């Protein structure tokens, strides 16, 4: 009998900044990053987030356009990520996003299943965002609005 693989949920999101991170327009955003990251890291179901050795995710440049911020994390379940995103203090941060970020054309958030223990790469996430944009939600790249179960369920 084949051993079953446990899956975790990966998420990536991008946002177009209205100004550089050191601009006063971005001060509230940057001033709350440590607290929001700590909130995520202590949330039930949190597994991992992309960051530099210094703990800075904003220093990771995923796109040529320096105004695009890239964020990626892994969670045990869709529900755990949803709870953190929309039912914790993070929602206050999310509700203020228009102050710091402009409207993105295309997919800005993508979810997908990864084998437990896998840390997705920036390239993998960018491919998932592109796949979601081209094909719409599928079991390989989806959204909160159109969710798919882990492989084999």
Backbone as JSON, one array per atom type, in Angstrom:
{
  "sequence": "XXXXXXXXXXXXXXXXXXXXXXXXXXXXXXXXXXXXXXXXXXXXXXXXXXXXXXXXXXXXXXXXXXXXXXXXXXXXXXXXXXXXXXXXXXXXXXXXXXXXXXXXXXXXXXXXXXXXXXXXXXXXXXXXXXXXXXXXXXXXXXXXXXXXXXXXX",
  "N": [[0.85, -1.19, 0.0], [0.57, 2.19, -0.87], [2.22, 4.92, 0.67], [0.49, 7.6, 2.16], [0.51, 11.05, 1.29], [0.84, 13.97, 3.14], [-0.6, 17.13, 2.78], [0.05, 20.65, 2.65], [-1.1, 24.05, 2.6], [-0.05, 26.39, 0.3], [0.44, 29.88, -0.15], [0.57, 32.77, -2.13], [1.02, 36.23, -2.58], [0.81, 39.33, -4.32], [1.47, 42.83, -4.53], [1.09, 46.15, -5.69], [3.01, 48.73, -4.79], [2.29, 52.07, -3.75], [4.3, 53.83, -3.31], [7.87, 53.95, -2.59], [9.17, 51.74, 0.0], [10.36, 53.24, 2.05], [9.09, 55.66, 1.96], [6.99, 58.22, 3.36], [4.25, 57.68, 2.88], [4.09, 54.94, 3.07], [4.6, 54.39, 5.69], [2.83, 53.58, 7.81], [2.2, 50.99, 6.96], [4.81, 49.72, 6.86], [5.54, 50.09, 9.49], [3.92, 48.35, 10.86], [4.56, 45.83, 10.04], [6.28, 43.95, 11.44], [4.69, 43.27, 13.66], [2.42, 42.15, 12.4], [3.59, 40.01, 11.04], [4.53, 38.54, 13.24], [2.07, 37.93, 14.39], [1.03, 36.23, 12.41], [2.93, 34.14, 12.55], [2.38, 33.09, 15.03], [-0.13, 32.16, 14.77], [-2.73, 29.66, 14.74], [-2.1, 26.81, 12.77], [-0.16, 27.95, 11.14], [2.75, 27.46, 9.16], [5.15, 28.22, 7.69], [7.0, 31.01, 6.34], [8.15, 33.0, 3.6], [11.2, 34.65, 3.8], [14.07, 36.78, 4.34], [17.32, 35.94, 5.73], [17.46, 37.74, 7.77], [14.87, 38.02, 8.48], [13.19, 39.52, 6.89], [10.7, 39.93, 4.63], [10.06, 41.82, 2.75], [12.37, 42.51, 1.46], [12.81, 40.73, -0.51], [12.99, 40.45, -3.86], [10.86, 39.73, -6.28], [10.03, 40.4, -8.78], [10.93, 42.3, -11.73], [9.96, 44.89, -11.62], [10.3, 47.08, -9.14], [8.36, 48.09, -7.49], [6.56, 46.16, -6.89], [5.49, 44.23, -4.33], [6.13, 41.1, -2.84], [4.78, 38.27, -1.28], [4.81, 35.25, 0.56], [3.59, 32.26, 2.01], [3.11, 29.26, 4.01], [0.57, 27.11, 5.12], [-1.27, 24.94, 7.35], [-3.9, 24.33, 6.58], [-6.57, 25.47, 4.38], [-8.55, 26.7, 5.85], [-7.17, 27.53, 8.18], [-5.47, 29.54, 7.16], [-7.44, 31.28, 6.17], [-8.75, 32.02, 8.56], [-6.67, 33.43, 9.87], [-6.22, 35.48, 7.97], [-8.72, 36.83, 7.64], [-10.04, 36.91, 10.1], [-8.55, 37.73, 12.21], [-6.41, 40.21, 13.76], [-5.13, 40.9, 11.48], [-6.99, 41.51, 9.52], [-7.62, 44.19, 9.85], [-5.34, 45.42, 8.92], [-5.43, 44.53, 6.29], [-7.76, 45.82, 5.45], [-6.9, 48.41, 5.17], [-5.33, 48.45, 2.92], [-5.61, 49.89, 0.49], [-4.58, 52.37, 0.97], [-1.87, 52.06, 0.72], [-1.34, 50.5, -1.5], [-1.79, 50.16, -5.01], [-4.29, 49.39, -7.54], [-4.16, 46.11, -8.75], [-3.65, 44.6, -11.88], [-4.98, 41.6, -12.99], [-4.32, 38.4, -11.39], [-3.8, 38.59, -7.93], [-3.52, 37.11, -5.69], [-2.82, 33.76, -4.91], [-3.53, 30.35, -4.23], [-2.31, 27.08, -3.44], [-1.72, 23.54, -3.21], [0.9, 21.91, -1.46], [3.31, 19.31, -0.88], [3.66, 18.36, 2.53], [6.24, 19.93, 4.32], [7.53, 20.94, 2.13], [9.02, 23.84, 0.89], [7.9, 26.33, -0.98], [9.2, 27.89, -3.97], [10.05, 31.21, -5.16], [9.85, 31.31, -7.93], [8.14, 29.14, -8.42], [5.79, 30.09, -7.2], [5.28, 32.38, -8.75], [4.73, 31.15, -11.17], [2.38, 29.83, -10.46], [0.67, 32.0, -9.95], [0.56, 33.04, -12.56], [-0.61, 30.86, -13.86], [-3.13, 30.78, -12.6], [-4.14, 33.22, -13.47], [-4.28, 32.77, -16.24], [-5.86, 30.41, -16.56], [-7.91, 30.51, -14.72], [-9.44, 29.5, -11.56], [-8.21, 26.34, -10.6], [-7.57, 22.93, -9.52], [-4.82, 23.09, -9.21], [-4.08, 25.75, -8.86], [-5.63, 28.16, -7.13], [-8.27, 30.09, -5.45], [-9.54, 31.76, -2.46], [-12.24, 32.11, -2.92], [-12.9, 30.15, -4.78], [-12.27, 27.21, -3.94], [-10.21, 24.24, -3.67], [-9.86, 20.82, -2.64], [-7.1, 19.15, -0.91], [-4.79, 17.13, -2.87], [-5.97, 13.87, -3.61], [-8.1, 13.89, -1.88]],
  "CA": [[0.0, 0.0, 0.0], [1.36, 3.43, -0.97], [2.12, 5.83, 1.82], [-0.23, 8.82, 1.78], [1.25, 12.29, 1.49], [0.1, 15.05, 3.76], [-0.41, 18.38, 2.06], [-0.16, 21.94, 3.27], [-1.54, 25.08, 1.66], [0.86, 27.51, 0.02], [-0.22, 31.08, -0.66], [1.44, 33.88, -2.54], [0.28, 37.42, -3.0], [1.61, 40.45, -4.78], [0.79, 44.12, -4.44], [1.82, 47.26, -6.31], [3.14, 49.82, -3.83], [2.09, 53.44, -4.25], [5.55, 54.56, -3.09], [8.89, 53.07, -2.01], [8.92, 51.38, 1.41], [10.83, 54.27, 2.98], [8.29, 56.87, 1.77], [6.01, 58.41, 4.44], [2.97, 57.04, 2.53], [4.16, 53.53, 3.44], [5.04, 54.3, 7.08], [1.93, 52.75, 8.62], [2.4, 49.62, 6.51], [6.1, 49.18, 7.32], [5.55, 50.14, 10.95], [3.13, 47.25, 11.41], [4.98, 44.54, 9.47], [6.77, 43.01, 12.45], [3.55, 42.79, 14.47], [1.58, 41.29, 11.56], [4.34, 38.77, 10.83], [4.51, 37.81, 14.51], [0.71, 37.42, 14.51], [0.95, 35.06, 11.52], [3.78, 33.06, 13.05], [1.79, 32.51, 16.23], [-1.51, 31.74, 14.44], [-2.93, 28.21, 14.56], [-1.99, 26.33, 11.4], [0.97, 28.54, 10.43], [3.87, 26.54, 8.96], [6.38, 28.82, 7.19], [6.86, 32.16, 5.44], [9.35, 33.4, 2.87], [11.86, 35.82, 4.37], [15.53, 36.74, 4.31], [17.89, 35.48, 7.0], [17.18, 38.78, 8.76], [13.44, 38.02, 8.78], [12.54, 40.55, 6.09], [10.11, 39.46, 3.37], [9.98, 42.92, 1.78], [13.65, 42.62, 0.77], [12.84, 39.73, -1.58], [12.53, 41.06, -5.12], [10.38, 38.65, -7.14], [9.74, 40.94, -10.11], [11.79, 43.41, -12.15], [9.32, 46.1, -11.12], [10.62, 47.19, -7.71], [7.19, 48.52, -6.72], [5.72, 45.0, -6.6], [5.86, 43.46, -3.14], [5.82, 39.67, -2.96], [4.63, 37.62, 0.02], [4.46, 33.84, 0.41], [3.6, 31.49, 3.25], [2.52, 27.92, 3.98], [-0.35, 26.88, 6.23], [-1.75, 23.56, 7.42], [-5.18, 24.18, 5.89], [-7.19, 26.69, 3.86], [-9.29, 27.32, 6.96], [-6.22, 28.22, 9.07], [-5.09, 30.78, 6.49], [-8.62, 32.15, 6.13], [-8.93, 32.55, 9.92], [-5.65, 34.45, 10.09], [-6.38, 36.58, 7.02], [-9.98, 37.57, 7.73], [-10.68, 36.91, 11.42], [-7.58, 38.16, 13.22], [-6.06, 41.62, 13.62], [-4.66, 41.08, 10.11], [-8.06, 42.08, 8.68], [-7.5, 45.66, 9.95], [-4.24, 45.73, 8.02], [-5.96, 44.27, 4.96], [-8.76, 46.82, 5.09], [-6.2, 49.67, 4.86], [-4.38, 48.23, 1.82], [-5.75, 50.89, -0.59], [-3.75, 53.51, 1.32], [-0.48, 51.77, 0.39], [-1.2, 49.73, -2.73], [-2.69, 50.46, -6.12], [-5.05, 48.26, -8.1], [-3.37, 45.18, -9.57], [-4.31, 43.92, -12.99], [-4.74, 40.17, -12.92], [-4.33, 37.69, -10.11], [-2.93, 39.13, -6.89], [-3.4, 36.08, -4.64], [-3.01, 32.38, -5.38], [-3.39, 29.27, -3.25], [-2.08, 25.77, -4.04], [-1.3, 22.51, -2.26], [2.27, 21.41, -1.56], [3.57, 18.25, 0.1], [4.13, 18.87, 3.83], [7.69, 20.04, 4.38], [8.03, 21.63, 0.93], [9.02, 25.3, 0.92], [7.82, 26.75, -2.38], [10.13, 28.92, -4.44], [9.47, 32.39, -5.78], [9.52, 30.93, -9.31], [6.94, 28.3, -8.33], [4.65, 30.95, -6.89], [5.01, 33.21, -9.92], [4.09, 30.26, -12.15], [1.01, 29.59, -9.99], [-0.08, 33.24, -10.22], [0.33, 33.1, -14.01], [-1.56, 29.81, -14.19], [-4.44, 31.24, -12.14], [-4.56, 34.29, -14.38], [-4.57, 32.22, -17.58], [-6.85, 29.33, -16.57], [-8.9, 30.63, -13.66], [-9.19, 28.55, -10.48], [-8.12, 24.91, -10.87], [-6.98, 22.28, -8.34], [-3.4, 23.42, -9.13], [-3.91, 27.17, -8.53], [-7.0, 28.57, -6.84], [-8.51, 31.26, -4.6], [-10.47, 31.51, -1.37], [-13.6, 32.08, -3.46], [-13.07, 28.88, -5.49], [-11.28, 26.35, -3.27], [-10.12, 22.83, -4.03], [-9.27, 20.04, -1.55], [-5.76, 18.61, -1.19], [-4.78, 15.97, -3.74], [-6.36, 12.6, -3.0], [-9.3, 14.0, -1.02]],
  "C": [[0.88, 1.24, 0.0], [1.14, 4.3, 0.26], [1.42, 7.12, 1.36], [0.63, 10.04, 2.11], [0.32, 13.3, 2.14], [0.43, 16.33, 3.01], [-0.66, 19.58, 2.95], [-0.54, 22.94, 2.17], [-0.48, 26.16, 1.53], [0.01, 28.68, -0.48], [0.85, 32.06, -1.06], [0.55, 35.05, -2.91], [1.27, 38.51, -3.39], [0.77, 41.72, -4.68], [1.69, 45.2, -5.01], [1.83, 48.44, -5.32], [2.9, 51.17, -4.5], [3.36, 54.27, -4.14], [6.59, 53.57, -2.56], [8.63, 52.83, -0.51], [9.35, 52.45, 2.4], [10.1, 55.61, 2.84], [7.29, 57.0, 2.92], [4.64, 57.78, 4.15], [2.92, 55.6, 3.03], [4.47, 53.32, 4.92], [4.13, 53.42, 7.95], [2.08, 51.28, 8.25], [3.69, 49.04, 7.08], [6.18, 49.15, 8.84], [4.8, 49.0, 11.61], [3.59, 45.87, 10.93], [5.44, 43.53, 10.52], [5.63, 42.44, 13.27], [2.66, 41.84, 13.66], [2.28, 39.97, 11.28], [4.36, 37.92, 12.1], [3.12, 37.2, 14.74], [0.54, 36.17, 13.64], [1.71, 33.89, 12.11], [3.23, 32.4, 14.31], [0.37, 31.99, 15.98], [-1.6, 30.22, 14.32], [-2.85, 27.84, 13.08], [-0.87, 26.95, 10.58], [2.1, 27.52, 10.34], [5.17, 27.28, 8.65], [6.05, 30.08, 6.41], [8.2, 32.47, 4.81], [9.89, 34.67, 3.5], [13.36, 35.68, 4.21], [16.02, 36.18, 5.64], [17.65, 36.47, 8.13], [15.69, 38.87, 9.1], [12.63, 39.01, 7.97], [12.01, 39.96, 4.78], [10.09, 40.57, 2.33], [11.27, 43.09, 1.0], [13.75, 41.63, -0.39], [12.19, 40.33, -2.82], [12.16, 39.93, -6.08], [10.18, 39.1, -8.58], [10.73, 42.05, -10.43], [11.27, 44.74, -11.63], [9.49, 46.16, -9.6], [9.44, 47.64, -6.86], [6.26, 47.34, -6.39], [6.28, 44.25, -5.4], [5.35, 42.04, -3.3], [5.8, 39.07, -1.56], [4.23, 36.17, -0.22], [4.56, 33.15, 1.76], [2.95, 30.13, 3.02], [1.74, 27.72, 5.27], [-0.83, 25.43, 6.22], [-3.01, 23.34, 6.59], [-5.63, 25.52, 5.31], [-7.87, 27.44, 5.0], [-8.36, 28.09, 7.91], [-5.78, 29.55, 8.45], [-6.25, 31.76, 6.45], [-8.85, 32.8, 7.5], [-7.92, 33.67, 10.2], [-5.93, 35.69, 9.24], [-7.58, 37.46, 7.34], [-10.6, 37.63, 9.12], [-9.71, 37.21, 12.56], [-7.33, 39.66, 13.02], [-5.55, 41.92, 12.2], [-5.72, 41.75, 9.23], [-8.03, 43.61, 8.72], [-6.43, 46.14, 8.96], [-4.71, 45.6, 6.58], [-6.93, 45.36, 4.52], [-8.13, 48.18, 4.74], [-5.32, 49.57, 3.62], [-4.46, 49.28, 0.72], [-4.92, 52.14, -0.29], [-2.31, 53.32, 0.83], [-0.29, 51.16, -0.99], [-2.23, 50.14, -3.77], [-3.4, 49.2, -6.59], [-4.14, 47.42, -8.99], [-4.23, 44.67, -10.71], [-3.98, 42.45, -12.87], [-4.74, 39.64, -11.51], [-3.33, 38.31, -9.14], [-2.68, 38.15, -5.77], [-3.63, 34.72, -5.28], [-2.76, 31.41, -4.24], [-3.11, 27.98, -4.02], [-1.56, 24.82, -2.96], [0.13, 22.08, -2.54], [2.43, 20.26, -0.58], [4.09, 18.87, 1.4], [5.65, 18.84, 3.85], [8.3, 20.77, 3.19], [7.93, 23.14, 1.14], [9.02, 25.79, -0.53], [8.81, 27.86, -2.71], [9.36, 30.1, -5.01], [9.02, 32.04, -7.21], [8.25, 30.07, -9.36], [5.7, 29.15, -8.11], [4.29, 31.83, -8.08], [4.32, 32.39, -11.01], [2.64, 29.99, -11.75], [0.14, 30.82, -10.2], [-0.41, 33.35, -11.71], [-0.7, 32.05, -14.43], [-2.98, 30.22, -13.79], [-4.99, 32.31, -13.08], [-5.01, 33.74, -15.73], [-5.75, 31.25, -17.58], [-8.02, 29.53, -15.61], [-8.61, 29.57, -12.6], [-9.25, 27.1, -10.96], [-7.58, 24.25, -9.61], [-5.49, 22.61, -8.16], [-3.12, 24.86, -8.71], [-5.3, 27.75, -8.34], [-7.06, 29.75, -5.88], [-9.38, 30.85, -3.41], [-11.89, 31.34, -1.9], [-13.9, 30.76, -4.18], [-11.97, 27.94, -5.01], [-11.34, 24.92, -3.8], [-9.46, 22.08, -2.87], [-7.85, 19.6, -1.91], [-5.86, 17.41, -2.13], [-5.16, 14.69, -2.98], [-7.57, 12.67, -2.1], [-10.53, 14.2, -1.87]]
}
